[in-house]
Amino acid sequence: MDADDRAAWDEQRRQAVAGHAAALEAGRAAEAQQAGRLLADFVRRAAERGLPPAVLRARAFDGHATYRTRLRGWYLKANRSVAVGEDGRFYVLSVPSSLRARFTGAEVTPSAPRLIVGAGGGDGETMPLEQLLRRRLDAGAEWP
């Protein structure tokens, strides 16, 4: 293979990789949009049922400390690792350990919602978002 052939092959390979990345990103954006609709519907239905939001707390990555946040919403798992905020956004409630957060509270930013919660997390604990939301609504105020 001469230098021109090698350069053409390299360019073709770069374009294929870029096309794959664009398709993956488009799929993730579509998934996030669909999951966002589920979250918005949950917030609406929770309000209709009079399900009060709670002040959300975040847990340190090491699991030893919990921190206040400025967020209010509904925990979706009994271990309180994920939640939907009053704003209809999805939150993973894990943060780095911080002495400052002990006093001022932790900042938690919304995450792109997935249709399968925990997918790719490696802990084996995955569940469809729709199922988590339904289970949370059905539990009413009696949530762990």
C-alpha positions as CSV (number, residue, x, y, z in Angstrom):
1,M,0.0,0.0,0.0
2,D,1.5,3.3,-1.1
3,A,1.3,6.6,0.8
4,D,-1.7,7.8,-1.2
5,D,-3.7,4.6,-0.6
6,R,-2.8,4.7,3.1
7,A,-3.9,8.4,3.4
8,A,-7.2,7.6,1.6
9,W,-7.8,4.6,3.8
10,D,-7.1,6.7,6.9
11,E,-9.5,9.4,5.8
12,Q,-12.2,6.8,5.1
13,R,-11.7,5.3,8.5
14,R,-11.9,8.7,10.2
15,Q,-15.2,9.4,8.3
16,A,-16.6,6.0,9.4
17,V,-15.7,6.7,13.0
18,A,-17.2,10.2,12.9
19,G,-20.4,8.8,11.3
20,H,-20.6,6.1,14.1
21,A,-20.1,8.8,16.8
22,A,-22.8,11.0,15.2
23,A,-25.3,8.1,15.0
24,L,-24.6,7.2,18.7
25,E,-25.1,10.8,19.8
26,A,-28.3,11.1,17.8
27,G,-29.6,7.9,19.5
28,R,-28.7,9.1,22.9
29,A,-30.4,12.5,22.3
30,A,-33.6,10.7,21.1
31,E,-33.5,8.4,24.2
32,A,-33.0,11.4,26.5
33,Q,-35.9,13.2,24.9
34,Q,-38.2,10.2,25.3
35,A,-37.0,9.7,28.9
36,G,-37.6,13.5,29.5
37,R,-41.2,13.1,28.5
38,L,-41.6,10.2,31.0
39,L,-40.1,12.4,33.7
40,A,-42.4,15.4,32.9
41,D,-45.4,13.1,32.9
42,F,-44.3,11.7,36.3
43,V,-44.1,15.2,37.8
44,R,-47.5,16.0,36.5
45,R,-49.1,12.8,37.8
46,A,-47.3,13.2,41.2
47,A,-48.8,16.6,41.6
48,E,-52.3,15.3,40.6
49,R,-52.0,12.6,43.3
50,G,-50.8,15.1,45.9
51,L,-47.5,13.3,46.3
52,P,-45.3,15.8,48.0
53,P,-41.7,16.3,46.9
54,A,-38.9,15.7,49.4
55,V,-35.7,17.7,50.0
56,L,-33.1,15.6,48.2
57,R,-29.8,14.6,49.7
58,A,-26.7,13.4,47.9
59,R,-24.4,10.7,49.0
60,A,-20.6,10.8,48.8
61,F,-19.0,8.4,46.4
62,D,-17.5,6.5,49.3
63,G,-21.0,6.1,50.8
64,H,-20.0,7.5,54.2
65,A,-21.6,10.9,54.1
66,T,-24.7,12.5,52.9
67,Y,-25.1,16.2,52.0
68,R,-28.0,18.6,51.7
69,T,-28.9,19.9,48.3
70,R,-31.1,22.7,47.1
71,L,-33.2,20.2,45.1
72,R,-36.7,19.0,45.9
73,G,-38.1,16.0,44.2
74,W,-38.9,12.3,44.4
75,Y,-36.4,9.5,45.0
76,L,-36.8,6.7,42.5
77,K,-34.9,4.0,44.2
78,A,-35.0,2.9,47.8
79,N,-31.3,3.5,48.2
80,R,-31.9,7.1,47.2
81,S,-29.3,7.1,44.5
82,V,-31.4,8.6,41.7
83,A,-34.3,11.1,41.7
84,V,-36.5,13.2,39.6
85,G,-36.6,16.9,40.6
86,E,-39.6,19.2,40.7
87,D,-38.2,20.6,37.5
88,G,-38.7,17.3,35.8
89,R,-35.0,16.6,35.4
90,F,-33.1,13.4,36.3
91,Y,-30.5,13.5,39.1
92,V,-27.9,11.0,40.1
93,L,-27.4,11.8,43.7
94,S,-23.7,10.9,44.1
95,V,-21.0,13.5,44.7
96,P,-17.4,13.6,45.8
97,S,-16.7,13.8,49.5
98,S,-16.3,17.4,50.6
99,L,-15.9,19.2,53.9
100,R,-17.3,22.3,52.3
101,A,-20.5,20.5,51.2
102,R,-20.9,19.4,54.9
103,F,-21.6,23.1,55.7
104,T,-22.9,24.6,52.4
105,G,-24.6,21.6,50.8
106,A,-23.7,19.7,47.7
107,E,-24.3,20.9,44.1
108,V,-25.9,18.3,42.0
109,T,-26.3,18.8,38.3
110,P,-29.0,17.1,36.2
111,S,-27.9,14.0,34.2
112,A,-29.1,13.0,30.8
113,P,-32.0,10.6,31.5
114,R,-31.8,7.1,30.1
115,L,-34.7,4.7,29.4
116,I,-32.8,2.1,31.4
117,V,-31.6,3.4,34.7
118,G,-28.2,2.1,35.6
119,A,-27.3,1.0,32.1
120,G,-23.5,0.9,31.8
121,G,-23.0,1.5,35.5
122,G,-21.4,-1.9,36.1
123,D,-23.2,-2.7,39.3
124,G,-25.7,-4.9,37.6
125,E,-28.7,-3.0,39.0
126,T,-30.6,-1.8,36.0
127,M,-34.3,-1.1,35.6
128,P,-36.5,0.6,33.0
129,L,-37.2,4.2,33.9
130,E,-40.8,3.8,33.2
131,Q,-41.0,0.9,35.7
132,L,-39.2,3.0,38.4
133,L,-41.6,5.9,37.8
134,R,-44.7,3.8,38.0
135,R,-43.5,2.0,41.1
136,R,-42.8,5.3,42.8
137,L,-46.2,6.7,41.9
138,D,-47.9,3.5,43.1
139,A,-46.1,3.7,46.5
140,G,-47.6,7.1,47.2
141,A,-46.4,8.8,50.3
142,E,-45.3,5.4,51.8
143,W,-41.8,5.5,50.3
144,P,-38.7,4.2,52.1
